[in-house]
């Protein structure tokens, strides 16, 4: 049995997605020779309540100078991070004497808001191409992976942080003990560490299995985060549900005893226990639920193909890699995926090699059906495409079940 990355106890796999490529490895045909894959299994540790990948590729396979995810491509996310930054500034009464550090700062979508308010900030981002975008905005960025040694170095070159932030990054990092030791070293005694990630409760409730891919080594709950914080003499003091990424949770952590713990923490932990997230039984039927979605979607796509209907995909997301490869979706079933991200365009999807085409050609492709891979941005996308799709065209979604509308 595999060993838990948090407590080193044995844990139980509960779903196996088989051989899976790197989710963001969009590439040309020439670059896809000897395409890297790994066995993607997910398990649950009853000792510390952590859900995690059994194996994860080396971090350099996933985060590098050709990283294909830029946060600022979504207007919704720009507004989300603007509000996030404002709330943090008010919470900690930040000013020009404060110091904010973001772990995994991507293209600066969060930190640019602090910069505009003249609040000193620093990004830590290992992927060179997205770090360069942030630097071009005037943001100071360290192009490295965050860990305890780097945290100590930042305290020497800068100062202790009033706020450490992270968004959709903590779940990517297998060496969380070094992260939390780094947070404890870098965080001012009255500071807060605030991060948000896809929420395990939503994944189980919605069967949003495509939140699982190579980068997401963990799926967090309040139970698991509370346990992890205690190990490092830190404390979970607040939780706030978010609608982003199909259902996320924002966790606030402080030095143990430094700040009051809100009632929301105890309420959420109690709710998780009532839902059974603290025992293996809650996960036992997850694979069956995923396979029901798989069977229904493949049956639908085959019927549309036999009926001569044209189907395309919308949004070459990281999540789409799990769906496409586990379900066995081929270019015969979906002839192309349209996306707004330049680095993905005119390349092919990992594994299945479905063409990724510029969004600008989406309307002229004139599909009959559009499979929405970016389902977590459904409201924003459907408003944008309302007039186009009203002309006898149909959306296909698959979370929490397969639907056509």
Buried (B, 14 or more C-beta within 10 A) or exposed (E): EBEBBBBEEEBBBBBEBEEBBBBBBBBEEEEBEEEBBBEBBBBBBBEBBBBBBBEBBEBEEBBBEBBBBBBBBBEBBBEBBBEBBEEBBEEBEBEEEBBBBBBBBBBBBBBBBBBEBEBBBBBBBBBBBBBBBBBEBEBBBBBEBBBBEBBEBBBEEBBBBBBBBBBBBBBBBBBBBBBBBBBBBBBBEEBBBBBBBBBBBBBBEBBBBBBBBBBBBBBBBBBBBBBBBEBBEBBBBBBBBBEBBBBBBBBBBBBBEBBEBBEBBEEBBEEBBEBEBBEBEBBBEBBEBBBEBBEBBBEBBEEBBEEEEBBBBBBBBBBBBBBBBBBEBBBEBBBBBBBBBEBBBEBBBBBBBBBBBBBEEBEEEEBBBBBBBBBBBBEBBBEEBEEEBEEEBBBBBBBBEBEEE
